[in-house]
Amino acid sequence: MTTTSPGNQLTTLLDNQALTRLERLRLQPNRRKTNRTQGEHASGKGGSSTEFADYRNYVPGDDVRFVDWNIFARLNRPFMKLYQYEEVMHVAILVDASNSMNFENKFERARQLAAALGVTALMGIERVSAYVVGASGEPPRVMPPSSGRVSMRRLFDFFERAECGGDAPIDSAVEAMLRRHRGKGLAIIISDFLTPTSLARPFNLLYSAGLEIFALQVLGPTEIDPELTGDLRLVDSENGGTVDVSSIDELHGIYHEHREQLQEHVRRQSRIRNGRFLSISSETPLELVLFDLLQRQGWLK
Amino acid sequence: MTWTGFLSPSWAWLFLLIIPLLVVYFLKLKRPRFEIPSLVLWHSVINDQRVNSPFQRFKKHLLLWLQLAILLSLILAAMQPFLRGEPGSSDNRPILIDCSASMAAVDTRGGPTRMERAKERIAELIEATLPGRISLIAVGAGARQLTEFTNNKRILTKALDTLTVRDVPGNLVDGLRMAQALARRETISTVTLVSDGNFPDLQDTAGGQKIARVDVELPFELQFEKLETATVNMGITAFNARRQTAAGAADSLTPWDVFVRVSGSPTEVTSGEVLLEQDGQEVGRQPIALEAGQSKRLVYSLQTPGISRLAARIVSDGFDGLSTDNTAYLELPVSRSLLVWCDTDLQSYRHALQVFPDVTVYPDSDASGQPDVFDLAITETTQKANPNLEASVRLVVGEIPEDLAELVTIRTGSSPVVDWNRGSLLLQHVNLDSIEIADEPVRGDDVLDQHFREAGYEILATGRSGPLVLARHTPGRQAFYLLFHTDRSTLPYRVGFPVLIKNAIDITRHAAGLAEVGGQPTRVLAPRMLDRNTTYTVSGPGSSPQTFRTGPDGMLSGIPAPHVGIYRISENGSEVARVGAGILDAGESSLASADLIEPRDEELRVGASTTQIDTDRPLWPTLAWIAFVVLLVEWWYFQKKTVRVSG
C-alpha cells in the first residue's frame, strides 16, 4: 500500500482503495458499552429504533403509537411493540508516540492503523476521539469526540500531523487519556507495550471507565528477532540508559522467552477484561493486518 | 617420577599478570553502542542470565579467553616445561658424534646427509639434557673434544654448527677411550653415541647382524643411537700403480699399470663408468657394473714422461649415496735409477749390487759428483757417525745404534740364529739357518724385547743371547741394523745374502715410489722430502692454509688431510708440490652399519637403537607456537565485524 500523497489521494496514511474497503467494515466489541445518546448500537433497553425487540402488555399511560393493532384485532387485547434502543459507542484511539515507537516504521504503522480503525468507527456512526501521547508530563494531543463521515478529514489531519518523541510509558499515557475522555465504548491502544511496569493498573482504569480494551502491539523486526552478535552496549532510546551485553547472540533464546512473556501478559490483561490483543510486526503489510488479521481475530467485521 | 617438569619454575610469578589482564579487559572492553527502542526486555534478559549462571559472563568472553590463552602459553614457555624422558638429566653426558666419511652420505635422493640428521638429533638431546652438562666429542680418524662439559647451550650449539664431516674412516675406539678418560675425572653414567654404525672391521654374527668389536672397557652405559640408513653407493677403495717390469731406466717414457678398485653397495646392483685422468686429461674410461657386495679391479695402462698426477673418478648411472669416495688421486714418480751408497769396505755388498741394472752404487770409481740424498745407504756406521749421508733406507752393518748401547753389547763368540721374522720385508726368503756368526750381541740383564719396542725398534732376528737384526721405522725413513758384521759371518757365502740385498733393494724401490705407488688416502699426507729447515704453506679443501716447517732432514710430515681433494704445498707463494687425497677405504664406501657394539666385556654388548631414545622433550617451542597461533586467531576475531546493524 502506498503511503504517499498523490493529488487524488484522500490521505497520506491510507490509499483510497483501502478506504473504500474500510467503509464496509465495523468494529466488533465483545460487549455493548454504549451511551444514552442515540446511536447505532442497540441497547438492552427498549428504544425507538426500527429494530423490533419484543412485546409486552399495555399499561395505562403507554404511548398508543406503539400498540400492535393487528394483535389487538385478533386477541382484543392491546400489546405494546418494543423496539431496540440504539445508543452511540465512544471509540477512543490512543497512539503511543514515545521514542520507542520511532524505530523501524513502528510509529508510521501505528498511525495508519489508528486512522483505519478510526475510519471504521466513524463510518459506524460512533463517536471517535483520538489521543497521541509522547512525552510524560505534557498534555497529549487530542482529537475531540467526532462522529460521522464529515469527521474523516479531521481524523486524517490529526494523525498526519502526529509526531513521535518523548518518554511517556503506556500507563501514564492511559491516565492522560482518561483524564479527558468521557463515555463508554471502546479503547484502542496502539503501542509496543514495552513498559517495565504491569499493565494491570492502566487496564483496570480503562475497564472501570467503561472502555473495552483493544490492545494492538506493534513491534519492529529487530525487536521480534534481534539478530545481534558480539559484545554490545545497548542504549535505551527513551531514557538513554545502557546495558552491556556480551556475546549477545547467546542470549537470543532468553530474549524470545521474555518477549513472549510480555505479549502473554498484555494478552492476559486484555482478555480478563473482555478485551482483545494482537501483536504485529511493523513490516507486516497494512492490507494483511486490516483485511485479514483483524477480521480473523474478530476485531472488524 | 612425574611425566613432566619445569626447568625454570620461578617464572611462575608471571601468573600474577592474569589479574591485571582481567581488570584491564573488563575496564577497557570497548563495546559498540547500539540504540534500541527499549531496554525493558534486555534488562529482564540480563537479570535472568545473571540469576541462572553468575559465571556465564566470563564464559562467553572469547577475546578474554584468547588473551588468557596467549598469556598462559607464554608464561608456561618461560617456565620451560619438558616431558621427562629418563632420569639423570642433570648428569654429565658425553655425546660422541661420528663425523667419519660415511656421515656425508645421503640415504634418499636430495635428502639430508646423515650428519645433518645427526645434528638435528643431537640438538634435541642437548635441549633434553640441559641443564645437565654435556661434552661434545667428534669421532673421526681420532677423537676431538669439541666442548668441555657445559650446560651453556650457546657454546654447545655453536660447536655443533661448526662440526663437519671429515673424509676419513671412523675410529670408534678413540672416541670411547676419550669418554673413558673423561669418566675418570667426571661422574659419567651414560655416554651417547650418535652414528650411522659404519665402523671399521665389522663382523657378521650368527643372527645375521653386524657387530663392531672394540677393545675398550666401558665404565659407563653406552647408548648407541643409530641413524637409519638405506644407501646405495659405489666408491673407489683402492688406487695404485705398478711400473711395468720390462721398463728400463733409460726409457724416456715409463710404462705403468694403473689399478682402480671399485666397490659397490652390499645390497644393490650398481653401475657406472670409471674415468682416469692424467694431468687433467682423460686417458681412460671403462664401464663397470657391480653385483651386490661385489668389487672389481680395473686396469689401465699408460706411459708417463715424468711426474704424472692421476685422478680416478666414478660417474654413477643411478643414485650414489656418498660422493666423496668417487674420486681418488695418485702421483706417478719420475723413473730413475736407485741411488745406493755402499761403503767401499763392504765389498760383498757392492758385489751383490752389481747384478741390479737400475742401481747406481756410490762411491763409484771415477769419483765424479755424487748426489746429496741416496735412496739406500749400506754403511758400517750409524748416521750420527756420518751425518752428511742422507738416505731413505739405511742398512747398518755391524753397528749397534747409540740409543741401544745400554740394552745390548757385542762380544766375540759364536751366535747361531735362533729365530727370525720370515714375514719381514728384509728377511723374507732369507734362510738364516746354520749361519755362523763371530759377533755375538748380548742383551743386558733384565732387558726384554719390550725395551727394544719402547725404543722404537723391531727385532727381526734373534740370536742366542740377544737380537741380531733390528728395524726402525720413522716417518719417511727406514733403518735396518745388522748387529753383527756380515764379514765375520758365513752369511755372504750363503744363498740368502743376495736375497737379502734384493729385499733391501725392493724396500728401497718401494720407499722411493719407483716400483709401485699407491693412492694418497685422507687422514695424513705421506711424508715428503723437501728443502731443509724451510717453512711451507699447505692449503687444502675445506680448511684454511696451515704452515709446516721441515727439519734438518728436509722431511715434511704430519700434514693432516681430512678432506678429499687437492692439497697444495707452497713456499713463499709459489707452489712446490701438489698432492691429491681420497678416502680409499672399503669400509667407508660400503656404508655398512653395525647393529651391535661389543666392548671388551662381551656381556655388555650394546645394541643399536634406530628409534629415538626417551629424552626430556622441551615443550616451550610448542607453547610459543600455540601463543602465536592464538594471537593470530585473536587478531582475526578482533578484526571481524561484530555487529550486524539492522535496518
Interface residues (C-beta under 8 A of the other chain):
Chain A: N99 S100 M101 N102 F103 E104 K106 D192 L194 T195 P196 G220 P221 T222 E223 P226 E227 L228 T229 G230 D231 L232 R233 L234 V235 D236 S237 E238 G241 T242 V243 D244 V245 S246 S247 E250 L251 I254 Y255 E257 H258 R259 L262
Chain B: L29 R31 P32 R33 F34 E35 I36 P37 S38 L39 V40 L41 W42 H43 S44 V45 I46 D48 Q49 R57 K60 H61 L62 L63 T642 V643 R644 S646 G647
